[in-house]
Structures are given as structure tokens and as C-alpha cells.
Amino acid sequence: MPAPVALFVYARPDHTRRTIEALLKNPLAEETDVIVFSDAAKGAEKEQAVDAVREYVAGIKGFKSLTVHHRPHNYGLAKSIMEGVTDVISEYGSVIVLEDDIVTAPGFLRFMNDALERYRHESKVWHISGWNYPIDPDGLDDAFFWRTMNCWGWATWADRWKHFEKNPERLIADWDQGMINRFNLDGAHNFWGQVTANASGKLNTWAIFWYATIFERHGLCLNPTVSYVQNIGIDGSGENCGRGDVFRSQHVAEEVTDFPEVVEESLLAVERIQQFYISIRPSLLKRGIHRILSVGRKIMQ
């Protein structure tokens, strides 16, 4: 029985359409229950776009079943995902999660379901990712394990998700510098900054805390070496995504034929991803400066 797909949509009708059309090209689509969570408009300027999304979603056909939940007021992405995943996983025992800007390859549902079944009883495995960084795949197997969680198309099980906690203040109080450094992929990227930004109110996100939940319990995440998804929301339209193609994968996987037999972190994959983050630091710095200047201009207006 394929796992259900929880799809979170808001006010991007074209992105939503492309996400659905791609998902319907998966051979397992007609056997898959899809549960859509449609957030309400945050302000009057978004109402028309939200209505367009809801009108499109109401006419979707091709899945085993389609259930649509209209949020009565604006939840925001973090709350919508945290509550929606909890609701679906409590009923089904596992879940595949998509947002409205994730375009999947035809083999995506097969990969996610095969991985959910294969590692269901492997307590070290907490998370299945559908996306991977645009790294050199040479020398890597079809899929690998590592410590970090990717949220652009992902899946997990109820007995892992029940441990999820969003409590940045506790993390800041409990973690020492050694844990923070390892969490930051041994200093390659400042993931920890998202924790402190949530604590200060500068951010309101969920994914970094799912990563922290897994990390504290020494869990591992399965990644395909070549992505099964493309994020089409890196165009400035997303709630927490800016612009930039540095994370865009140039290749899409057809199918994974071999899953890792040994459940341990791939040192080669970690090294490649560390090198990727080091290589894009100038781009990330430029993006950060651009955001600071944009905020400054808004304050002065």
C-alpha cells in the first residue's frame, strides 16, 4: 500500500499545477491517497491567488483519493506542515510530504515507497529525502546515508515523527559547541543560525527542528545521489526561499536500483556536500547582503 502524500499549498496556482501534473506522471499516482492542506490568505492581496489554487485543486483527478483541507485562517507554512504531517501520519503510519513548488520525476513515488518499506524497522533511519545537492555522483552509490535532513520532497514514519519538537530555547541551552559544529556539517554551513533566528523571532520555520530532532538521536537520512525532484520555487515566490540556482540539480534520477546495505554515514557524500557549501559561500554572502539592503530600504521608505 503506497504511503499517502501530504501536499501543502498556498497562493501559487501555476506552481501548484506543475507540482500536481508531475506527480500524476508517477505510475503509483493512481494508487496513492493525496491529502491537500490549503492555507488561507494572510492578507487581502493574496485572496485571489488562494482562491485560484483552491479552484484548481478541487478539480484534480487521477489519484486513488483526494482530500482537501481548507485552513480557516492563515496558519503560515511552519504551523501548517507541523500540524498537517502529524494528522496524516497519525492515521496512516507514514507520509510523503510535498510543498507546492516541488516538481517530481516519474520515479519519485516508487523511490520513496520502496525506501519507506525497506527501512521501516531500521531504527537508525529517520528520514527519506527525494532531493540531493548538485554534487558529482562519481564514486557514490545510487543512494547514501548522512546526518542532514533535506525537506524538498521527503518522507518518514509515525514512530520517528512523534519525537519532533520545535524548541529553539532548549537547543540553545543544551547544545555545546562541539554539537553545534557537527550540526553545521563540521563547519561547512551555518545551519545553527536558523535555530537562533527562530529563537529571536527573525524566522518561523519547522525543518531545522526536524533536523535537530534527528541529529540529537543520532539518526540518519537517506538521500538519492541524483535528485528525484526540482524545486521550482527558488524564484522569489516562496515563503522561505529566495532567488538563486545554486541549489538546482541539473539531473533527475530515473530509478534507484540499489539501496545501501550498511546503515552508516557516507563520508564521501558528506565531503562532496561540504565542498559544495564552501563553493557557494560567496553567493550566499551576496544573497545575505541583498536581503539586508532590501530590509534597510523598506525601513527608510
N, C-alpha and C positions, 0 to 999 in steps of 0.2 A: 504494500500500500504506500504510494508516494506520500511524502510529508506535505502538509499544506504550505501555501505561500501566503505570507502576510505582506501586503503591499501598502505603503504609506504615501498618500498623495496630498497635494495642497492646491496650488494655483498655477500650474504649468500644463495646460492642456496638450500642447504639442509634445513635450517631453513624456507625458503620461501615455499618449497614443503610441509613441515609438517604443516605450518600455513594454506595453501590452502586446503590440504587434510582434516584437521579437520573442517574447515569452510564448506566444501561441505557436511559434515555429518549432518549439521543442516537442519532440514526439510524445513526451509524457504529459503534455499540457492537458489533453482530454481526460487524463486520469487524476488530475490534480485539483484539489479544492483551493480556491483563491478567496482570501478574506481581505477586503479593502477597507482601510481606515482613512476617511476623508476629513481633513481638518477644516474648521470653519475659518472664515476670513478674519484677519487681525484688524482690518480697517475697511472702510467703505471702498477704498480704491482697489481692493482685492476681491470684492464680492462677485464681480462679473466673471473673473477668471476662475474662481472657485465653482461658480455655477456651471461654467463650461466644462470643467473637469467632471463634475458630478453627472452632468447630462451624458457625456461620453461614456463614463464608467457604467451607467445604467443600461447601456445597450451592448455591453460586451458579451460575446458568446464564444464557446469553444473549449471552456474548461469543464471539469466534472461538475463543479458548482461554483457559484459566485455569491458571496455575502458582502454587503456593503454597510459600513457603519459611518454615519454622518456625525461628526463631533458637534455637539450643540453650541459650543463656543470655541474660541481658538485655544488649543492646547499648547501649540508650539511643537517643534519636531521631537525634542527630547522626551517630553511627557507622553506624547502620542505613541512613540516607539516603546518606551518602557512599559506602559500600560497595555498596549496592543500585543506586544510579544508575550507578556505574562498571561493575558487572556487566552490567546491561541494555544500556547504551549501547555497550559493547564488542561485544555480539552483534548489535545492531540498527542502530547508527549514529546513532540519535536516540531521544529518550524524552520522554514526557509524564509529569509527576510529580504525584501527589496524596497528601495525607495523609487520615487517617480522619475529618476534620471539614470537608471541602470539598465542598459541595453544588453541582453544576454545572448550568448551563442546558442545554437540549437542543442548542444550537448550539455548545457548548464544544469538542467534538472536531473539528468542522468548522473552527472558527476556528484551533485550534492546528495542525491538519494543513496547512491552507492556508498559514498563516504559515511553518511549517517548510519547506514546499516553495518558497514564493516567495523566501525569504531564505537558502536553503541555501548559496548560493555568494556571498552578500554578507558579506564578511569583517568589516564594521563591526558587524554584528548578532550578538549573542551569546546572547540570551535572549528567550523569548516568555512574557509574563505573561497569565494569564487573569483577573486581578483588577485593579481600579483603585480609587483613593481616591474617596470620595463627594464629588466636586467638581462644579461647574457645567459641563455639557458644551457650553453655548452657545458657538459660535465655534470649537470644536475639531472636527477630522475624526473619522471613525469609530475611528481608531487613531492612535497617535503614538509617536515615539521619545523616550527620555530616558535619563539616565545610571544611574538607580537600579533595582535588581532587586527584584521582588516574588515571594514564594515560595508564595502561596496559589493553587496550580494553575499550573504552569509547564512549559516545555519548552526543550530545547537539543539541540545536535549533539555528536557524539563529538570532532570536531576542536577544539571550544571547551572542552568539559569536561575534556579531557586536561590543560589548564593549571591546573585547580583546585588550590589549595594552602591548607591551614589552617596558618598560621604567624604567630600574632599578634606574637611577639617580633621577627620580621624586619620586619613592617609598622611597629611602633613605632620600630625603629632607622632605617628607611629614609625614612619619610614626613616631610616638613616641614609646617609649619603651614598653608601655602597649600594643599597637597594635602588635608590633613585638613578644612579649611574647605569646599573644593569637594565632598569626600566627604560632608560634612554638609549637602549641598544648600544651599551658601552660607550656612551658619549657621542654617538653618531647623529642623534637628533633629539631635540628637546620636547619629548612627549610630556614630561612632567609639567611643563609650562601650562598645559591645558588644565591640569588639576588645580594649580594655583589660580589660574584665571577664573575657573568656576567658583573657587572659594571666595574670590574678591568680587564676584558678580559681573566680571567682564565677559564671561561666556556662560551659556546654559546648554551644555551638551551631555550626551549619555555615553558615547562609545568609549571614551578614555577610561570610564569607570568599569566597563565590561572588561577592557584590557587589564585594568588594575585588579579586578576580581580574579581573573585567570592567573595573573602574574603572582599574586600572593599565595596561590595554592599550587604553584609550580606546574601549572597546566601548559599544554602545548596546543598550537593551532595548525591545522592542515591547510596548506596552500597548493594550488596548481602552479607549476613552474611557468606556464603560459596562461594568461588570463582567459576566463570564460565570459568576462563582462567588459563593457566600456562605460565609463561614467561620462554621460553627455551633459552633465550639469556643471562642468568646470568652465562655465561661460558667464559667470557672474549672476546666474539666476537662482542659485541655491541659497539656503539659509546660512550654511556654514562653509560654503565653498567659494573661493574667489575665482579669478581667471588664471589660466596657465595650462600649458600642455605638458609640463614636465612629468606628470604622473600618468599620462595617457599611454597605454600599451599599444604597440604597433602591430602586434599579432594576437590572434584569438585562437584558443585551443579547439581542436576537433573533438578529441576524447582522451581521457586518461586510461591507459591500459594497465599500468602498474602502480599500485599504492605502496607506500613504504611498509616494509615488514617490521622494521625496528622502529619503535616509538622513541625517538630522541631528536634533539635539535640538529639540523643540518648546519654545520659550521661553514660550509662553502656558500650556502644560500645566505646566511647571516652576513658573511663577508661581502658578498655581492651587493646586498641591500645597504650595508654600511657605506660602501663605496658610492652607491647611487646617491644617498643623502649628502655625502660630502661633496659630490659633484654639483649638486643643485643648490648648495648654500648661498651662492651669490644671487640666484633667482629668488629664493625665499627671503633673503635680506631685502632685496629690491621691492618685493611684494609688501613686506612689513613697513618699509618706509613709505610706500604709496598709501597704505592704509592710515598711517599716522598723519600724513599730509591731508588726506581726504577728511579725516575727523577734524583737523585743525581748520580747514576751510569751512566746514559746517558750523563750527563754533563761532567763527568770525562773521558768518552771514547773519 
